[in-house]
Amino acid sequence: MKKYCLTLNLIDDEDLIAEYEAHHQAIWPEIVDSITGSGITNMEIYRLGTRLCMLIEASDDFTFSRKAAMDASNTKVQAWEDMMWKYQQPIKGALAGEKWVLMDKIFQL
């Protein structure tokens, strides 16, 4: 099993943050299907202020490149991602158009 941690910032607006969280309490079924269909077995998102942290557990054959290719051909995923940009902003150091940025693991007990 693979594990990943990614980060992203939200726009600093309490109303937008509340909307963002509401969307994640009612995630579209097609998005869940896309996530699980890519080999992700567990996904959690945490928030502190405007900073998000996403924890992913995935099967050994999971790759971000395969997930990106699947997402690019899925109109529902594209609609979801477009909608999410209303709430999200890239973190410092993110590549152009990059949302979630993979974090480096620096410690494990």
C-alpha positions in Angstrom: 0.0 0.0 0.0 1.2 3.5 -0.9 0.6 6.6 1.3 0.7 10.2 0.2 0.3 13.6 1.8 -0.6 16.6 -0.3 -1.4 20.3 0.5 -3.3 23.2 -1.0 -4.6 26.6 0.2 -8.1 27.8 0.2 -9.0 31.4 -0.5 -9.2 33.3 2.8 -12.9 33.9 2.9 -15.1 32.3 5.6 -18.2 32.0 3.4 -16.2 30.3 0.6 -14.6 28.0 3.0 -18.0 27.0 4.4 -19.2 26.4 0.9 -16.1 24.3 0.1 -16.7 22.1 3.2 -20.4 21.8 2.3 -19.4 20.4 -1.1 -17.2 17.8 0.6 -20.1 16.7 2.8 -22.1 16.0 -0.4 -19.4 14.9 -2.8 -20.8 13.7 -6.2 -21.0 9.9 -6.6 -19.0 10.2 -9.9 -16.1 11.8 -8.0 -16.1 9.0 -5.4 -16.1 6.5 -8.3 -13.2 8.3 -9.9 -11.2 8.3 -6.7 -11.8 4.6 -5.9 -11.5 3.6 -9.6 -7.9 5.0 -9.7 -6.8 2.7 -6.9 -7.2 5.1 -4.0 -8.5 3.1 -1.0 -8.8 5.9 1.5 -8.7 9.7 1.3 -9.0 12.2 4.1 -8.8 16.0 4.0 -8.0 18.2 7.0 -8.1 22.0 7.3 -6.3 24.5 9.5 -7.4 28.0 8.6 -6.9 28.2 4.8 -4.4 25.3 4.6 -5.6 21.9 3.5 -3.8 18.6 4.0 -5.0 15.5 2.0 -3.9 12.0 3.1 -4.2 9.3 0.5 -3.8 5.5 0.9 -3.7 3.7 -2.5 -3.0 0.3 -4.0 0.5 -0.5 -5.0 -0.3 0.0 -8.7 -1.7 3.5 -8.2 0.1 6.4 -10.0 -0.7 10.1 -10.1 -0.1 10.1 -13.9 -2.7 7.4 -14.4 -5.2 9.2 -12.1 -4.5 12.5 -14.1 -5.2 10.7 -17.4 -8.4 9.2 -16.0 -9.5 12.6 -14.7 -8.8 14.4 -18.0 -11.2 12.1 -19.8 -14.0 12.4 -17.2 -16.3 15.3 -17.8 -17.8 15.1 -14.2 -14.3 15.2 -12.7 -13.5 18.2 -14.8 -16.7 20.0 -13.8 -15.9 19.3 -10.1 -12.3 20.5 -10.4 -13.4 23.7 -12.2 -16.0 24.3 -9.4 -13.3 23.7 -6.7 -11.0 26.4 -8.2 -13.6 29.0 -6.9 -12.3 28.1 -3.4 -8.7 27.0 -3.9 -5.5 28.8 -4.6 -2.1 27.4 -5.4 0.6 27.3 -2.7 3.9 29.0 -3.1 6.1 26.8 -5.3 3.3 25.1 -7.1 3.7 24.7 -10.9 1.3 26.6 -13.2 -2.1 25.1 -13.0 -1.1 22.8 -10.2 -3.5 22.4 -7.3 -2.6 19.8 -4.7 1.1 19.6 -4.2 2.8 16.4 -2.9 4.5 16.8 0.4 7.8 15.2 1.4 7.7 12.8 4.3 10.4 13.8 6.7 9.6 11.6 9.7 7.9 8.3 10.5 7.7 6.6 13.9 
